[in-house]
Amino acid sequence: MKVSFLSFLKKYSYIILIFFITAGMFNPTIALTAIICMLGPIFLALLGKGRFWCGNICPRGSFFDNVIVNFSRTNKIPSFLKSKIFRAVVVIFMFYMFGSGIYKNWGNTIGIGMVFYRMIVITTFIGIILSFFYNNRTWCNFCPMGSIASLISYFKEDRKNLTVSSSCVSCKLCKTACPMGIVPYDYKGNPIEHPDCIQCGKCINICPKNSIG
């Protein structure tokens, strides 16, 4: 039951994003519930689940995987978009804009809701545009909340990781499938300890030897 529910979320949670964007045009306060999607990846990372939220529950991630993937390219993501400096700048900038918006609208529920709504729309739009140049998960490589979850995961020694068994033949199909630019076969015989692994399962599904799990 648990697996089926997670599979359902992974495939259809993008409906939540579409609902937010559509309903938010008429009632911005609906966007306030997006706080769940902001805290979700951090909460699971603290529990040692890594970026599991990003690859399996996130409505925007589901949108990229199930809708945008049909129109996106599969090009390599520029290294600077994944660099620590760029990601830090994005986190600081986004939190500054978000924080200043909340401060200016403090006490005004509709105003605060609009801050959330604009953030959802703008970041989703950026993700869509980038997918036409690189791949459908380009945004996820520097998503502020994903970056924070990645940082937490880096220091969590007991986090859950996918593992590449010694039966791996280094066919490199997993490298091609990974939307985060991770090279799973480099971890042959070991857990995939890269903190940006979103556990989306694409490497598992494409592996001809069933070496990843």
C-alpha positions in Angstrom: 0.0 0.0 0.0 2.8 2.3 1.0 4.7 1.7 -2.3 1.5 2.1 -4.4 0.7 5.5 -2.7 4.3 6.7 -3.3 4.0 5.6 -6.9 0.8 7.5 -7.2 2.4 10.7 -5.8 5.4 10.4 -8.0 3.1 10.2 -11.1 0.3 12.5 -10.2 1.4 15.0 -7.6 1.9 17.5 -10.4 -1.8 18.0 -10.3 -1.3 19.9 -7.0 1.1 22.3 -8.7 -1.4 22.9 -11.5 -4.1 23.5 -8.9 -1.9 26.0 -7.0 -1.2 28.0 -10.1 -4.7 28.0 -11.4 -6.6 28.5 -8.1 -4.0 31.0 -6.9 -5.0 33.4 -9.7 -8.4 33.8 -7.9 -7.3 33.3 -4.3 -3.6 33.8 -3.5 -4.0 32.5 0.0 -4.3 29.0 -1.4 -0.6 29.2 -2.2 0.2 29.5 1.5 0.0 25.7 1.7 3.1 25.6 -0.4 5.0 25.9 2.8 4.6 22.1 3.0 6.6 21.7 -0.2 9.3 24.0 1.2 9.7 22.2 4.4 9.1 18.6 3.1 12.6 18.1 1.6 14.3 19.5 4.6 12.2 17.3 7.0 13.0 14.1 5.1 16.6 15.0 4.8 16.8 15.4 8.6 15.3 12.0 8.9 18.1 10.6 6.8 16.1 10.1 3.6 18.3 12.3 1.5 16.6 14.1 -1.3 13.8 11.5 -1.5 11.2 14.2 -1.5 12.6 15.7 -4.6 12.5 12.6 -6.6 9.2 11.0 -5.4 6.9 13.5 -3.7 7.6 17.1 -4.9 4.7 18.3 -7.1 7.0 20.4 -9.3 9.4 17.4 -9.7 6.4 15.3 -10.7 5.4 18.0 -13.2 8.9 18.0 -14.7 9.0 14.1 -14.8 5.6 13.5 -16.2 4.7 16.5 -18.3 7.8 18.6 -19.2 9.9 15.5 -20.0 7.8 15.1 -23.1 9.1 18.4 -24.5 12.5 18.8 -22.8 15.9 18.0 -24.2 18.4 15.6 -22.6 21.5 17.7 -22.8 24.2 17.9 -20.1 23.6 20.5 -17.5 26.3 23.2 -17.3 28.6 22.6 -14.3 28.2 26.2 -13.1 24.4 25.6 -12.5 25.4 22.9 -10.0 28.3 24.7 -8.4 28.3 25.5 -4.7 28.8 29.2 -5.3 25.8 29.5 -7.8 23.6 27.4 -5.5 24.5 29.5 -2.5 23.7 32.7 -4.4 20.3 31.3 -5.5 19.5 30.3 -1.9 20.5 33.7 -0.5 18.7 35.6 -3.2 15.5 33.6 -3.0 15.3 33.8 0.8 16.0 37.5 0.7 13.2 38.1 -1.8 10.9 35.7 0.0 11.7 37.2 3.4 11.3 40.8 2.3 8.0 40.0 0.7 6.7 38.4 3.9 8.0 41.4 5.9 6.3 44.0 3.7 3.0 42.1 3.8 3.0 41.1 7.4 -0.5 41.0 8.7 -1.9 40.8 5.2 -2.8 37.2 4.4 -3.6 37.9 0.8 -0.4 39.8 0.3 1.7 37.0 1.9 -0.2 34.4 -0.2 0.8 36.4 -3.3 4.4 36.2 -2.3 4.1 32.4 -2.2 2.2 32.4 -5.5 4.7 34.5 -7.4 7.5 32.3 -6.1 5.7 29.2 -7.3 5.0 30.6 -10.7 8.3 32.3 -11.4 10.5 29.3 -10.3 8.3 26.9 -12.2 8.6 29.1 -15.3 12.4 29.1 -14.9 12.4 25.4 -14.6 10.3 25.0 -17.8 12.5 27.3 -19.8 15.7 25.6 -18.7 14.3 22.2 -19.6 14.1 23.3 -23.2 17.9 23.9 -23.2 19.2 21.1 -20.9 16.9 18.5 -19.3 13.6 18.3 -17.4 15.2 18.3 -14.0 17.6 21.2 -14.6 15.9 23.4 -11.9 16.3 20.6 -9.3 20.1 21.0 -9.5 20.0 24.4 -7.9 16.5 24.5 -6.3 16.9 26.4 -3.0 15.1 23.8 -0.8 16.8 20.9 -2.7 20.2 22.5 -2.1 19.5 22.8 1.6 18.3 19.2 1.7 21.5 18.2 -0.1 23.6 20.1 2.4 21.9 18.3 5.3 22.3 15.0 3.6 26.0 15.6 3.1 26.4 15.6 6.9 24.0 12.8 7.6 26.1 9.7 8.0 23.1 7.4 8.5 21.1 8.5 5.5 19.5 6.0 3.2 21.3 5.5 -0.1 20.8 3.5 -3.2 23.6 0.9 -3.7 25.4 -0.3 -6.8 26.2 -4.0 -6.4 29.4 -5.6 -7.7 27.4 -7.1 -10.6 27.6 -3.7 -12.3 29.2 -3.9 -15.7 29.7 -0.2 -16.1 27.5 0.0 -19.3 27.0 3.7 -18.5 23.2 3.6 -19.1 22.6 4.8 -15.5 24.8 7.9 -16.2 22.6 8.7 -19.2 19.4 8.2 -17.3 20.3 10.3 -14.2 18.7 13.8 -14.5 21.0 15.1 -11.8 24.2 14.3 -13.7 25.4 11.7 -11.1 27.4 8.7 -12.3 26.0 5.7 -10.4 28.5 3.1 -11.8 31.3 5.1 -10.2 29.9 3.7 -6.9 30.2 0.0 -8.0 30.1 -2.1 -4.9 29.2 0.8 -2.7 26.2 3.1 -1.8 25.6 6.1 -4.0 26.7 8.7 -1.5 26.2 11.7 -3.7 24.0 14.1 -1.7 22.1 15.2 -4.8 20.7 11.8 -5.6 17.0 12.3 -5.6 16.3 8.6 -5.6 14.0 8.9 -8.6 14.7 5.3 -9.7 15.6 6.1 -13.3 19.0 4.4 -12.9 17.3 1.4 -11.3 14.8 1.0 -14.1 17.4 1.2 -16.9 20.0 -1.1 -15.4 20.2 -4.3 -17.5 21.8 -6.2 -14.6 19.5 -5.0 -11.8 22.6 -3.9 -10.0 21.1 -0.8 -8.4 18.7 -0.8 -5.5 
